[in-house]
């Protein structure tokens, strides 16, 4: 099971950029498209105080909103 869940959308260029950077570094993740899964959008709003900002990542229970790849790597290192 992945330690990272990414909430994203198909049309989000920031999501595509972050996914590419994570894949290039060998960082595995599960992805939830909030447009395809409406209940996930409601979950995201609850986690972020009412926002549907993507990408939002759950890294071992820590939520990162629109993070840079360095922030993802740092959060992942802290949860290992």
C-alpha positions in Angstrom: 0.0 0.0 0.0 1.2 3.5 -0.9 2.2 5.9 1.8 1.0 8.8 -0.4 -2.5 9.5 -1.8 -2.8 12.3 -4.3 -6.1 14.1 -4.8 -6.0 15.5 -8.3 -8.0 16.2 -11.5 -7.3 15.3 -15.1 -7.1 18.9 -16.2 -4.7 20.1 -13.5 -1.3 21.0 -15.0 0.2 21.2 -11.5 -1.0 17.7 -10.8 0.6 16.4 -14.0 3.9 18.1 -13.1 4.0 16.8 -9.6 3.0 13.3 -10.8 5.9 13.3 -13.3 8.4 14.5 -10.7 7.3 11.8 -8.2 7.5 9.1 -10.9 10.9 10.2 -12.0 12.1 9.9 -8.4 10.5 6.5 -8.0 7.9 7.7 -5.4 4.8 5.6 -5.5 1.4 7.0 -4.9 -2.3 6.3 -5.1 -4.3 8.8 -7.1 -7.9 9.9 -6.5 -9.5 12.1 -9.2 -12.0 14.3 -7.4 -13.9 15.0 -10.6 -14.5 11.2 -11.1 -15.2 10.5 -7.5 -17.4 13.3 -6.1 -17.3 11.9 -2.5 -13.5 12.4 -2.6 -14.0 16.1 -3.3 -16.1 16.3 -0.2 -13.4 14.5 1.7 -10.8 16.9 0.4 -12.9 19.9 1.4 -13.1 18.5 4.9 -9.4 18.0 5.1 -8.4 21.4 3.8 -11.0 23.7 5.5 -13.4 23.9 2.6 -11.1 24.0 -0.4 -10.8 21.7 -3.4 -7.2 22.7 -4.2 -5.3 20.1 -6.2 -2.9 18.6 -6.0 -3.3 17.8 -2.3 -1.3 14.9 -1.0 -1.8 12.8 2.1 1.7 11.7 3.1 1.5 9.4 6.1 -1.4 11.5 7.5 0.2 14.9 6.8 -1.7 16.9 4.2 0.3 19.0 1.7 -1.6 21.4 -0.5 0.0 22.1 -3.9 3.4 21.0 -2.7 6.7 21.2 -4.4 8.6 17.9 -5.0 11.1 18.8 -2.2 8.2 19.1 0.3 6.9 15.7 -0.7 10.4 14.1 -0.4 10.8 15.7 3.1 7.4 14.6 4.3 8.0 11.1 3.0 11.4 10.9 4.8 9.8 12.0 8.1 7.3 9.2 7.9 9.8 6.4 7.3 
